[in-house]
Amino acid sequence: MYDKEEKKVIHEGLVVEAFPNAMFHVRLDNETVILGYISGKIRRNSIRILLGDRVKIEVSPYDATKGRIIYRFPRVKKDSEDSEDSED
């Protein structure tokens, strides 16, 4: 998928490593690991990104080793314990 203005490629991936300066290693769906930094809107709204989060990342065609994290998908809650209780 391409962004209309600057022809940036948008990928989805998984955060595999976090660095202290709000940068992350993100493993894309095609198994490539790139360095991602947080966009201004995510930083302004204080959205926390943790290990294991699924994110949407925007990558420039000129430098495919870095990208800007533009969206964090909602976390999926695992209710395996609750489903066991409801059977009784």
C-alpha positions as CSV (number, residue, x, y, z in Angstrom):
1,M,0.0,0.0,0.0
2,Y,1.4,3.4,-0.9
3,D,0.9,6.8,0.7
4,K,-0.5,9.3,-1.9
5,E,1.9,12.2,-1.2
6,E,5.4,10.8,-1.1
7,K,4.9,7.2,-2.3
8,K,6.0,5.7,1.0
9,V,5.3,2.0,1.5
10,I,3.1,1.1,4.5
11,H,3.8,-2.3,6.2
12,E,2.6,-4.1,9.3
13,G,4.9,-5.7,11.8
14,L,5.7,-6.8,15.3
15,V,7.8,-4.9,17.8
16,V,10.7,-7.2,18.8
17,E,13.1,-4.8,20.6
18,A,12.7,-1.5,22.3
19,F,15.5,1.1,22.7
20,P,15.5,3.9,25.4
21,N,15.2,6.8,22.8
22,A,11.7,5.8,21.6
23,M,13.1,3.7,18.7
24,F,12.2,0.1,18.1
25,H,13.2,-2.9,16.0
26,V,10.2,-4.0,14.1
27,R,9.9,-7.4,12.3
28,L,7.8,-6.9,9.2
29,D,5.4,-9.5,7.9
30,N,8.0,-10.4,5.2
31,E,10.5,-11.2,8.0
32,T,12.7,-8.1,7.5
33,V,13.8,-6.3,10.7
34,I,13.9,-2.5,10.4
35,L,14.5,0.4,12.8
36,G,11.3,2.3,13.6
37,Y,10.8,5.6,15.3
38,I,7.5,7.1,16.7
39,S,5.6,9.6,14.7
40,G,4.6,12.9,16.2
41,K,0.9,12.1,16.6
42,I,1.7,8.9,18.7
43,R,4.2,10.9,20.8
44,R,1.8,13.8,21.3
45,N,-1.1,11.5,22.4
46,S,1.3,9.5,24.7
47,I,0.5,6.2,23.2
48,R,2.7,3.5,24.7
49,I,4.4,1.0,22.4
50,L,5.6,-2.2,24.1
51,L,7.3,-5.4,23.0
52,G,4.9,-7.7,21.1
53,D,2.7,-4.9,19.8
54,R,1.5,-5.0,16.2
55,V,2.2,-1.7,14.5
56,K,1.8,-0.1,11.1
57,I,5.0,1.4,9.8
58,E,5.7,3.8,6.9
59,V,8.9,3.2,5.0
60,S,10.6,5.5,2.5
61,P,11.6,3.8,-0.8
62,Y,15.0,5.6,-0.5
63,D,16.0,4.0,2.8
64,A,14.4,0.7,3.5
65,T,16.2,0.2,6.8
66,K,14.3,2.8,8.8
67,G,10.6,3.7,9.1
68,R,8.1,5.8,11.0
69,I,5.6,4.0,13.3
70,I,2.2,5.6,12.5
71,Y,-0.3,3.3,14.2
72,R,-0.4,0.7,17.1
73,F,-3.1,-1.9,16.7
74,P,-5.3,-2.6,19.8
75,R,-4.0,-5.4,22.0
76,V,-5.8,-8.7,21.8
77,K,-6.9,-9.9,25.2
78,K,-6.5,-13.6,25.9
79,D,-9.5,-14.8,27.9
80,S,-8.5,-18.4,28.2
81,E,-8.9,-18.3,32.0
82,D,-12.3,-16.8,31.8
83,S,-13.6,-19.4,29.4
84,E,-12.6,-22.2,31.7
85,D,-14.6,-20.6,34.6
86,S,-17.7,-20.2,32.5
87,E,-17.8,-24.0,31.7
88,D,-18.5,-24.9,35.4
